[in-house]
């Protein structure tokens, strides 16, 4: 047989013979095993002990091994010389238990004792050594300073057998002893244990239960027993089922608490008020029952005591028992009241300690919004003892007070999983908010339920009122479908608004499900209110820090930009104005096959003026020629000397837009302001381009990435640079607009420049445009469809070099690859990373292959759908197909050469 089988057989035998198992345990168990059992079941370990000294050696020599041991009384008063025990195993076990009872409840020493002063100094030195052993930071220093120095004074309780003997020998001394027993104990659970044991002795009852009144402040009265099913002669243990709660007015106990009347029954089970539920929990049949209220000094009921089954000759509780119990419960009421006051003080201390730690956390770290909120949630969850804590921040893309949606949700879930709490964070971005895409950050597990109680949170966001739901499934505001979707069971919810320094609601804080199964009470409400205030302060401080950081980054970018760029002089404007501006047909500006390299730098400025003139923009918006020339020259000067994304590329994009407006039917779908914004966007869409893409800005943690974030980084910079030039003296070509018109054109300009980010084109615009074209939707008259059309036109013009004649297209491709290879060199040499294939100079022989992927993936689908919308775009489709055929031939030649090299043929 296996060892496992033997163990199973032994366990079954021990289970079926409990007396033998108990006897074996008492014979063999040592203090280490007892301590393990105590710790495993939630108790403190016993301290080191020593058995009482025997007589001196001379006495012992004269004593036989069977002579009794004389146990003298110590200062605890447990025993006296009259009590002698034999050295049998039974009595030795009793003596050992009594020796342990001496110091079980002692947590302090008399201050007058020199030994106690020495011990206090040792304790202080121990704390200092403990502190010095920790890292010398503010957290550990604060923990030492706010550590409570209060120790509960507890009167050491006498052994129950001694109390029983004292009751029979001197009833007056016994009563004084049990009063003194509870007079100095401020721990409610320990006090309850003593009261229960003493009451059983006082009235000769088999069992006693003690219930305290809770929920007075909130009006939700109930009775709670921390010590239950205890009778005289047994060990006093907490209930194995946890705290037992009885509704107010229910059963005999609830009736006594509600009315304040004494109930004395000869047969409790025959009374209709008797609650059989308690009997089923205890497995005990109640016959005689005596139940009395416990009142404090203000004559308020603070608890109920119930004793069951009279022992001895009498089978019922007498009037004398009632009077005796009522007298003792008067003292118990005072002790319970004091203990409850101390418990309230302890809770208040823990609350203030937690809030002080939150303040410290806020002052220590103001650089990360996520870290600050997480620290606050962790302390809130620990102190409120809840399963989940969430912070939902209002969508910041609109004015405070106008949005009822959330863009960031932070969620801290409990219980622990695999040793770590489930911490989840998710960011929700509103569609069409101007960001390139929605960013989602989450843990490994699903975050689909992070909008837990979202309807309730939105209601708090709107009204600003606190919502405290005791039973979520009984409240119409809670949606049970959320639990079905997430697998989480919601019982109770406490939700509060988070306000900033101006008392504006910026978010919502929410806790779900107290771990003890109870609803959130007034104490929880007050504590969570403080946490929500600190959360608002933390968010405010973090936002201030972000503003300072953004200002510093903006300053760095501005200094860098100004050091490179400068405005143009009046002489330059006068000189360029002296040139004659040719007609459109002379330079073929309206031709989609325009040669991108046919004009020089000054001619491109003049051609841009011609475009503004022929579109009627100068006349329509009353532009001054000096301002237009100065603006164009400054725009040209603010393009850096890079291989492709330079002034020539900007002008070529503008030329294509002009040709489309002149030859195609799209002009009828655009207003004059939209035409102006699109032409300006084409000229400004790559301002101050550094020859590197958005990914490089993120990888290198450039100042641009810090200022604008990691989405559409360069596009935001291009737009802001365009606005900076417009706001410069003598450069505002929109100067004749009203404030409303100016705002409208600038918004269109921003949207158009951001649309040149290809990631935005692929993620948000392309599929919508393709669907509209496939469905034959040609209206383009609402706001969303117009934004899609403008975005598509910007992308069409930005990549139009792919549709130009082969020699022009080939030259443009080489310039693009030159810029890409330069970035790849920087990534390899400066960032020490491997560049992508399209930017790897070592793979430059694969240009044809890369061009085919570019045409098939991006260009050809776009131009084919444009041709379906307007046949005038077919010319661009044909140009793309012709260039694709050329690239395909070059790629075939590359593959042929590669095959020859590999085979050696």
N, C-alpha and C positions, 0 to 999 in steps of 0.2 A: 504493500500500500504506500501511497505517497504521503509526504509529511503534511500536505494540505488536508488530506482525509483525516489523519490523526488529530490535527488541530480542530477540525469540525466536530469530531466525536467528543473531544474533551469539552468544547464549548457547549455542546448539547447537554452533556452530563452536568456541567456547572449550572446551566440554566434550569435544569430540572431539580437541582439540589441546592437551593439558595442558602440554606443554613450552613451546609458544609463549606460552600464557597466563602461565606462571610467569616466563618471561624478560621479558615485557612488564611484569608486576607489579614485578619487581626493578629494572627501569629507571625506572619512572614513580612508584612508591609513595613517599610521604614519611612523616615521623614521625607526622603527624596520622592518616593512613589506617591505619598499623600500630597505633596506639593504639586506634582504633575497633574494629579486628579483635580485639585483645586483650580489651578491655572487653566486647565482645559475646559472647566465648567464656569469660567468667568469670575473666579474669586482670587483674592490676594493670597500669595504663598505664606505659609507659617514661618515665623522667625525661628532662629536657632533657640534651642531650649536645653535645659539641664534638669534632670530629676532632682527632687528635694534631697538634701544631704542626709545621709544616715547618721547614726550616732558616731561618736569618735571611735577610733580603732579599738580602744580598750573596751568600750561598750559592745562593739561588734564582736569582739572576741568572746565576750561572755554571752552572746546571744546565739541562740540556735538558729539554723536557717529558716525555721518556720516561725520565728518570733515576729510579732507585728512591727511595722515601721511607724514611728511617731512623726506625723506631719504637723509641724508648728505653723501657726498663722503668720504670714508676712504682713507688710504694710497694706496689702490690698484687702485684707480682712476676709479672705475666702474661707479659711479654715481656722480652727482653734484646737487646743490640746485635747479637747474632749473627744475628738474624732480620730479613731484608730481604725486602720484597715489591715486586713491580712495581706500577705504577699501572694495571694492567688492571682491567676492570670486575669480574672475578671476585675478584681480590685486594683491590680496594677494598671489596667487600662483606664479605670476611672480616675486613678491618681494622675496618670499622664494627662488626661483631658483637663483636669483641674489645674495642673501646672501650666498648661497652655492658656487657660482662660485668664490667668493673671494679667498678661500683657496684650491680649487679643485686641482690645479696644483702646489701648493707651497710645496716644499720638503726641503727648507732650510730657514734660517733666516739671515739677514745681520749680519756679524761678529762683527760689531761695537756696536751692541746693547748689553747692559748688560744682558737683559733677554735671548738673544740667547746664551751668554756664560754660563749662569746658566743652560739653557736647555741642552747645550752640556755636561756639567758636569753631569747633571742628566742622560743623555743617556749613558755616560760612566759608571756611577755607576750602571745603570740598566744592562748593559752588564756584568759587573763584578759579580753582584748578580746572573744573569742568569748562568754564568759560574760556580760560586761557588755552585749553586744548583744542578749541574750535577756531576756525579762521577768524581773524580780527576784523570782522565787517559789522556794518550797522545792524544787520538782521539779528545776529547773535547777541549783540549788545542790547538791542531792544528786548529780545526774548528774556534776557536776564533781569532787566529793569522792571518789566511788567509782570514777572512771575509772582504769583500770589504768595505772600508770607503768612497768610492766615492758616492756622491749624485748628481743626475741630476739637473742642474740649469734650471728652467723653468720660463719664464715670464708669469705672470697671464694674461690670455686673457680676453678682454672685452666682455661684452654681445653682441650678434649679433645685437640686436635692437639698441644698442648705436652706433655700427659701422655703421649701415645703416643710422642713423640720422647724424652721423659725416660726412659720405660721401656726403650727400645732403647739409650740412651746410659748410663744409670746406674740399674740395677734397684733398688738399695738406696734411692737417693733417691726413686725413683718410689713404692716401697712406703711410705716415710715420708710422702710427699706425700698419698697417698690415705687414709692413716690420719689425718693432720692435717686432711684435707678434711672428715671426718665427726666430728671430735672435739668441735667446739663448736656443732654445729647441733642445736637442740632442737625444730625444727619437723619433725614426723614425715613429712609429705609431701615437704618439701624434702630431708630426710635420705634418704628412700627413693630419690628421683631420683639423688642423688649415689652411693649404694651401687650402684644398678643400673648406672649408667654406669661406675663404677670396676671392678665385677666383670667386665663385658664386656671391658674393657681388660686386666684381670689375667690372665684365662685364655683370651684370644683367642676369645670366643664371639660368635656373631651376635646372639643375643637373650638377654635375662635377665628373669626375673620374681621379684618379692619378695612374700611373703605373711606377714602377722602373725597371731599367735594371739589370738583374742578369745573372751570368754565363759568365762574360767576360773572366776570367782567364782560364776557361776550353774550351772556344770557343763555348760553347753551349748557345748562347744568348737566353733569353726569357724575357718577360715583366710580372711583378707581381704587383698586386694591393692588398695592405693591407686594404685600405679603398675604398669601391665601392658603387655606387648607393646612393650618398649623394647629396642633393640639398639645396638651401638656405631656411632657416626657419625650417629645420627638425633637430632632434637630430642626432649627428654624431655617427654612430654605425659601428662596423666591419661587413663585409659581412656575412650573415647567412650561406652561402655556403663555407666559408673559403676563403683563398687567391685564387684570380682568376688569371690564367696564360694565356698569349697570346703568341703564337709562334712568333719568330722574322720574320718580314716581312709580317705577316698575318693581313689582315684587314687594316683599316685606321690607327689604333694605331700602328700596326707593321710597316706599310709603313712610318709613320712619324719617328719612331725610327730608321729605317734603312737608310732613306734618309736625315733626319734633316730638311725637308721642312714643312712649315705650310700648313694645309689643312683647308679651310673655305668653307662650303657647305650650300646652301640654303635648299636643301632637301637631307638629308643624305641617306635615304633609296633608292634613285635612283642611288647612286654611286655604281659601281660594287665592290669596295673595302670594302663597309660597311659590317660589320660582324653582321648578324642577331642573332647570338648565344647570344651575350650580351643582345640584346633586349628581347630575350626569358627569360633570367635569371631575368632581372629587371621588365619585364612586362610593359615596357615603350616604346612609339613610338617616335623615334628621328626625328626631322625635321631639324632645323638649327643646324649646328655642327661646332665647331672650335677646332682644334687639333694642339698643338704646342709642340716642343721638349723642354726639360729642360736640360741645359748644366751647367757644373761646370766651375771653373776658368780656367781649361786647355782646354776649348771648347770641352769637351767630353760629349756625350749625356748620362745623368744619369737617365732620366725618360721622361715620356710623360704626358701632361695634356690635358684633353678633356672636353669641356663644351657643353651642349646640350640645345637647345630651348631658344631663347632670350625672356625675359619678357618685359613688358611695351609696348610702342607704336611700336617700331621697332621689326620686326620679324626675322631679320637676323643680324649676327655679322658683324660689320663694320670694316674698316681699322683702325679706332681709337681703336676699341676693340682689334684688333690684336697687335697694337703697345703697348697699355697699358698692355695687358697680357704678351707680350714678355718682357717688362721691369720688371714686377713683377716676372716673372719666372727666370729672371737672379739672383735676390736675393734668390729665392727659390732654385736654383741650388747650390748656396753657402751653404745654410742651410742644404740641403739634403746631400751634400758632407761631411760636418762636422758630420752630424748624422751618415752617413755610416762609417766614420772613427771611431767614438765612438762605433758603433755597432761591428765593427771588433775588436776594443780593448776589448770590453766586452766579445766577443767570445774567444779571446786569453787569457783573464784573466780566464774564466771558464775552458778553456783547460789546462792552467798551474795549476789551482787549482785541477782539476781532476788528472793530472799527479802527483802532489805532494801527493795527497791522495793515489794514487797507490804505490808510493815509500814508503810511510808510512806503507801501508798494507804489502808490501814485507818485510820491515825491522821488522815489528811487529810479523809476523807469517811465519816462514820458516820450520816448522815441518811437514806440510801437503801439499802435491802437490795439492790435490783436493781443499783445502781451498784457497790456493793462486790463483789458476786459476779461481775459482769461484768469488773471490773478483775482480779480473781484469775484468772478463766478465761482472759483474754487473755494474761496472763503465763505461766500454766501451758501454754497451747497453744503459745506462742512458744518456751518453753524446752524442752518435751518434744517439740516438732515433731510434733504429731499433727493429724489431720484434724478431729476433733470433741472438744469438751470440754463436759460437762454437769454440772449440779448439780441434784439432786432432793431436795427438802425434804419431810420427813415430814408427814403430815396433822396439823395442830395442833389439830384439834377434839376429839381424845381425849388421854388421858394418854400421856406419852412411854413407849415400850416396848410399848404395846398395839396400835398401828396399824401395818399393813404396806402402807399406800397413801401416795401422794404427792399433795399439793395444789398444789405449785409446782414447775415444771420450767424451768430456765434452760439454754439450749443455744447453744453458739457453734460454728458450722460453718465449715470451710475446705475447699477452696481459695477464693480470692477470686473474686467474681463482679462483673463490671463495675466493678472497682476497689474494691469494698467486700465485707467478709466478711459471710456470711449469719448474722446474729445473730437468734436467735429466743427468745422467752420465752412461756411459756404457763402459765396457772394452772388447775389442776383442783380443783374443790370437790366434796366428797362429797355425794351426795344426802341430803336430810333432815338437813343439818348445821345448820339454823337460819338459814342465809343465804337471802336472798330469791331469788337466782338465781346461776348459775355465771358468773363473769366470765372472759372470755377476752381476752388481749392477745397479739397476734402480729404478725409482720412481714407484708409483702405476700404472701409465699409461704406455702404450706401448712405447717401445724405438726402434721400428723397423725402424723408419725414422731418426735415429741419424746419418746415413751416408748421410745426406742431402748435395747435391752437391758434392758427393764424387769424381766423375770424375774430376771435376774442382779442388778440393783439391789435388788430386793425380798429376794433371798437374802442379800445383804450387809447389808441393813437388819435382817434377822432374826438372823443369826449374828454380825455384827460383824467378820467375817473378810474379809481382802483376797482378791479374785479376780483372777488374772492369766491370761488366756486367750491363748495364742499363735496358735491357729487356731480361730476361732469356729465354723466349719462342722464341725469335728471334735469339738466339745464339745456334749454332750447338753443342757447348760443354756441354750444359745443357740437362739432360735427363728428359723429362716431366713425365716419368713413376714413378719417385720418388715422385712427388706430388700426383699422383693418388693413390699410395700405402699409403702415410702418411696422405692425406687429407689436406695438407698445400699448399697454393698457393704462389709460389715464383715469385717475380717481378724483384728484383735487387739483385746482389751478389757482395760483395767486399771481396776478398780473398788474404791473404798475407802470406809469409813464416815466420816461427819463427826460429831464429838462436841462437846458443849457443855462448860462449865466443870465440870460434875458428872460428866463422862465418859459422859453419856447420848447415845445415837445420835439425832441430829436430822435426818439426811439422808445422802445418798450422793453422792460425787463420782466421775465416770467420764470416762476419756479413751478414744478409739477411733482405731485405725489410725495408727501412726507413718508419717510421710510417706515414709520411706525403705523402707517395706515390711517392716521387721523387727518382731519382737515386742518388747514392752516388757521391758527388762532390769532388773537390780537397781538400777542407778543411777536409772532412771526411777521405780522403786518408792519409793526413798528420797526422791527429790525430790517426788513426788506426795504422799507421806505428809506432808511439810512443808506443802505447799499445802493439804491437807485440814485440817490443824491450824489454819492461818491462816484458812481459810474458816470453820471453827467459831467462831474468835474474832471474825471480822468479823460473822457472823450474830448472835452473842451481843451484841456492842456495838450493832448496829443495833436489836435487840429492846429493849435497855435504853433507847436513845434514843427508840424508839416509846413505851415505857412512860412515860418522862418527859414526852413530848409529850402523851400521852393524859391524864396527871395534870394537866398545865397546862390542857388544854382542859376537863377535868372540873371543875377548880377555877373556871374562868371561867364555865362553865354554872351551877355551884352558886351562885356569887356573884350571878349575874344572876337566878337563880330566887329565892333567898332575899331579894334586894332587892325583889322584886315581891310575893312571897307571905309570909304569916305564918299561924301557927296560930290556932285559935279559943280563946276564953276559956271558963272554967267557967260564967260567966253566960249565954253564948250557948247552951251545952248545956242549962242549967237552963230557960232560956226556951223553947227548942223542945220540950223534954220536957213542958212544961205544956200543950201543945196536944193535943187529942183526935185520935186517928188514925181517920179514917172507914173504913168497910168497903170492900172491893174494888169492890163493885157500885155504890157511891155515886159513885165517880169513874170507873167503867167501865175499870178497869185491865186487866181480862182481855179487852177488846175490841180486835180488830185494826184497827178504825176509830176508835180513841181520838184525841181532838183534842189535837194536840201543844201547843196554846197555851191549854189550859183551866185550868192550874194555875199559881200564882205560885211564887216561889223557895222559900218555906218549905213550901208544900204539896207541892212535889216531893220535899223531904227526908222529909216524913211519908209520902208515898206509897212512897218507897223502903223505909222501915221496914216498911210493910204488905207489900211484896213479899217481903222477907226472912222476915216472920212467916208469911205464907200458904204459902210454899214449905217451911216447916218447918226452915229453916236455922238460926234462932236457937235453937230447942230442940235440934236434932240436934247442933250444934257448940258448944252451951253459951256462946253469945255474951252479953256483958254489954251492956245497953241503953246505959249511959253511953258505953262504947267505940264502939258502933255509931253513936250520934248524933254523937259527936265526930269519928269517921272520916268520916261523910257530910258534916258541915259543912266539914271541912277539904278534902275532895274538891271540894265546891262552890266553896270559896274559891280553889282552885288552878286553876280554869278562868278564863282571861282573858276580858276583855270584847271579843269579836269577834262578827262578824255571825252566823255559823252554828255553828261548832265550839266551842260553849260548854256550860255546865252543862245547859241545856234540851235540847240535842241528846243529850248523854250520858244524861240521864234517859229521853228518848223511846226511845232504843235499848234501854235496860234494860226499859222497859214492853213493847216488842214481844217481847223474849225471854221475859218473864213470861207474856204472852198465849199464845205458842207452847207453852210448857211446860204451860200450863193447858188449852188447847183441843186441841192436836195430840197425836199418839201418839209424839212424839220423846222424851218424858220417860222412857219405858220403856227407851230405849237409852242413857240417861245415868245415871251414879251420882250420889249426893248431892254428892260432892266436885266432880264435873264441873259440876253445876248451880250450886254456890256459885262456882266459878271463873268460869263464864260470866257470871253476874250481876255479879260484881265487875269482870270485864273490860269489860262494857258501860258501867259507870259510870266506869271509868278509861281507856277506850281513846283518848280525846283530851285527856288531862290536859296543861295548859300549852300548848295549841295556840296558835300565833302568828298564825293566819289566813293562812298561806302553806303551800304543799305541799312535798314532798320535793325536787322539781326546783329550787325557789327556794333551798332550803338549799344545794344543790350549786352553783348558779350564783353565789350570793353568798359562797361559801366561809365559811359561818357557823361559829360555834363548835360547833354541833350536828353539822354535817357533818364537822368535824375529829375530833370525839369518836366518833361512831357510824358514820362512813363514809357512802357515797353510796347504800346500799341500805337501805330501810325506816328512814330516818334518824329521822323523827318517831315512828314506832311504837316504836323502841327507847327513845327518850326518854320516851314516855308510860309504858312499862312501868317503866323505872328510876325515874321520878317516883312511880309508884304504890308501888314497893318502899320508896322513901325515906319516904313517908307512913306505910306500915305499920310501919316500923322506928322511927318517932317515938314518944316516950313517950305512952302512953294511947291509941294508935291501932291497935294490932295486933288485928284481929278474928279472927286465926288463932292467938291465944295459947294456946288449949287443945289445939293439935295437937302430936303428937310430931314429932321432927326429920324422920322419914321422911314423915309425912303433910304436914308443912309444905312439904318439898321437892317432893312430888308435886303439891300444889295450885298452888304457885308456877310450876312448869313448865307446867302446863295454862294458867295465867293468862298467862304469857309467850307461849305459842303462840297463844292466842286473840287477844291484842292485836296481835301481829304479823300475824295473818290479816286484819286490817282494811286492810292495804296492798293496794290493788286490783291492783297489778302482780304481787304474789305470788299473788293469787286467779286471775288470768288465766294465769299461767305454770305454776303447779304444781298447783292444786287443781281448777279448774273442769272441765277435760277428764276428769280421773279420776272426779269425781263424776258427770258426765254419762254416762260409760261404765258405771259401776256401776248407775245408774238404768235405763239402756237395756237392760242385761243382766238386770234384775230382781233384782239383789243387794240384799237388805234385811236382811242379817245385822247389820252394824255392830258386830261383837263382837271384832274383832281391833284391835290398836293403831293400825295405819295407817288403817283405815276409820273408827275413832272420831275420829282427828285430822282426817280429811277432813270428817266430819259436823260437828264443832265449828267448823271453819273456815267451812264453808258457812253455818251458823247465824249466825255473827258477821257475815258479809257480808250475809246476808239482813236482819238487824236494822239494820245500819248504813245501808243504802240503802232502808229500808222506807218513808220519806216519800213515795216515788214511788207507793205503793199506797194512800195515805190519800185521804179525800174531796177533791174538786177544790179547794175553797177553802183547805184545809190544805196540800195539795200545792203549789198555786200560790204560797202565801206562803213555804213552805220553799224553793222554787226561786228566788224573788226574793232571799232571804237568802243562798243559795249564790252566786248571781251577783254580789251585792254584795261578798262576800268575794273572789270571783275578780277582779272589776274592780279592787278595791283592790290586789291583788297585781300585776295588769297595770300599774297606775299606777307601782308601785314599780320594776318591771322596766324600764319606759320611762324613768322619771325618774332613778332611782338607778343601775341597772345599765347603762343606755343600750342596751337590747336591745329588739327587737320582741316583744311578748307573743304568746302563742297566741291563736287566734280566740276561744276560749271565755273568755279573760281580757282581751280587748281592748274597752275601754269604747266605742270607736268603732263596734263591731259589736253593740251591745246589742239592736238590733232583730231579731237572729237568734236570740234565746233559744229560740223555739219550735222552730226547726230543730235547735239543739243538744240540746234535750230529747228530740226524736224519735230522734236518734242515740244518746243515752244509754239510752233505753228499749229500742231495738231491739238495741243491741250488748251491753248488760250486764244490764239488769233483767229483761226479758221471758224470755230463755232460762233464766235462773236460776229464776224463779218457776214457769215451766212444768214444769221438771224436778222441783222440789219438790212440785208438785201431783201429778205422776206417782208420786212416792214416798209422799205422804200427801195424800188428797183435801181435807183441812182447809186446805191452802194455796191451794185454788182461789179463796177469797175475796180473797186478795192478787193473784192473777192477774187477776181481774175488775176490781179497783181499778186495776191498771196499765193494762189495756186501756181502761177508761173515761177515765183521764187522757190516754192516748195520743190518743184521739179528740178530746179538747179541744185538745191541742197541735197536732194536725193541722189543725184548723179555723183556729187562729191563724196557723199557717204558711201556709196557703192564702190567708188575708187579706193576709199580708205580701207574698206573691208577686204577688197581684192589685194591690196598691198600687204595688209596684215596676214592674210592667208598665205601669200607667197613667202613672207618672212618666216611664218611658222612651219611651213612644209619644206622650205628650202628649194622649191621648184621654180 
